Amino acid sequence: MRKYKKYTEGQTHKLMLPRSGEVVGVVVKALGASNFMIGCSDGKERTCSIPGRLRRAFWVKERDMVLVKPWVVQGDERGDIIWRYSLMDRDTLMAKGYNIPR
């Protein structure tokens, strides 16, 4: 289980890299009720939600880059948003060679 912590401006944090079974995606559309349409780096579009324990941990907007954990059942269609990357994190991931959908 990962621990989630809010960081204020000026503080640095460890970059959260995708683990096995996790994909990077970009928010295409907000669907409401903490549900979002995400274009993932594996070429699939998933309807993803923010789990209840994380709803107040971060705010997600369109065109934000997020880390998605696909569900075990319906993994090609659904998933959970487990992290939102900052703009600086996006540049770092691109420099490390991760496939970032546009």
C-alpha positions as CSV (number, residue, x, y, z in Angstrom):
1,M,0.0,0.0,0.0
2,R,1.4,3.4,-1.0
3,K,1.2,6.4,1.3
4,Y,-0.1,9.6,-0.2
5,K,1.2,13.0,1.1
6,K,0.4,16.5,0.0
7,Y,3.3,18.6,-0.9
8,T,3.4,22.4,-0.9
9,E,5.2,24.4,-3.5
10,G,9.0,24.3,-3.2
11,Q,9.1,20.9,-1.6
12,T,10.5,18.0,-3.6
13,H,9.1,14.5,-3.8
14,K,10.1,11.2,-5.1
15,L,8.8,10.5,-8.6
16,M,6.2,7.8,-8.7
17,L,7.1,5.5,-11.5
18,P,4.6,3.0,-12.9
19,R,4.9,-0.5,-11.4
20,S,3.9,-3.7,-13.1
21,G,0.3,-3.6,-14.1
22,E,0.1,0.2,-13.9
23,V,-0.1,2.5,-16.9
24,V,0.4,6.3,-17.5
25,G,-2.5,8.1,-19.0
26,V,-3.9,11.6,-19.8
27,V,-7.4,12.7,-18.8
28,V,-9.4,13.2,-21.9
29,K,-12.8,14.1,-20.4
30,A,-14.3,14.5,-17.0
31,L,-17.5,12.4,-16.7
32,G,-18.7,13.5,-13.3
33,A,-18.9,11.8,-9.9
34,S,-15.1,11.3,-9.8
35,N,-15.1,9.4,-13.1
36,F,-12.8,10.3,-16.0
37,M,-12.1,9.1,-19.5
38,I,-8.4,8.4,-19.7
39,G,-6.3,7.8,-22.8
40,C,-3.6,5.3,-21.6
41,S,-0.1,4.7,-22.8
42,D,-1.0,1.2,-23.9
43,G,-3.4,2.6,-26.5
44,K,-6.6,1.9,-24.7
45,E,-9.2,4.4,-23.4
46,R,-10.5,3.5,-19.9
47,T,-13.2,4.9,-17.7
48,C,-11.4,5.5,-14.4
49,S,-12.5,6.7,-11.0
50,I,-10.7,8.1,-8.0
51,P,-11.0,5.7,-5.0
52,G,-12.7,7.1,-1.9
53,R,-9.5,7.2,0.1
54,L,-7.9,9.5,-2.4
55,R,-10.8,11.8,-3.4
56,R,-9.5,14.6,-1.3
57,A,-5.8,13.9,-1.8
58,F,-5.6,15.5,-5.2
59,W,-7.7,17.3,-7.8
60,V,-7.8,16.0,-11.4
61,K,-8.6,18.2,-14.4
62,E,-8.7,17.5,-18.2
63,R,-5.2,17.2,-19.8
64,D,-3.7,16.1,-16.5
65,M,-1.3,13.2,-16.5
66,V,-2.2,10.4,-14.1
67,L,-1.1,6.9,-13.1
68,V,-3.8,4.3,-13.6
69,K,-4.2,0.9,-12.1
70,P,-6.5,-1.2,-14.4
71,W,-9.1,-3.4,-12.7
72,V,-8.6,-7.1,-12.6
73,V,-12.0,-7.6,-14.2
74,Q,-12.7,-5.3,-17.2
75,G,-9.1,-4.2,-17.1
76,D,-9.3,-3.0,-20.8
77,E,-12.3,-0.7,-20.0
78,R,-12.0,0.4,-16.3
79,G,-9.4,1.4,-13.8
80,D,-8.5,3.5,-10.7
81,I,-6.6,6.7,-10.7
82,I,-3.9,6.4,-8.1
83,W,-1.7,9.4,-8.7
84,R,-1.7,12.7,-10.5
85,Y,1.6,13.9,-12.0
86,S,2.8,17.6,-11.9
87,L,4.1,19.4,-15.0
88,M,7.7,18.8,-13.8
89,D,7.0,15.1,-13.3
90,R,5.7,14.9,-16.9
91,D,9.0,16.3,-18.2
92,T,11.0,13.9,-16.1
93,L,9.0,10.9,-17.3
94,M,9.4,11.9,-20.9
95,A,13.2,12.3,-20.3
96,K,13.3,8.7,-18.8
97,G,11.6,7.4,-22.0
98,Y,8.1,6.6,-20.8
99,N,5.4,6.6,-23.6
100,I,3.2,9.6,-22.7
101,P,-0.1,9.8,-24.7
102,R,-1.0,13.2,-26.1
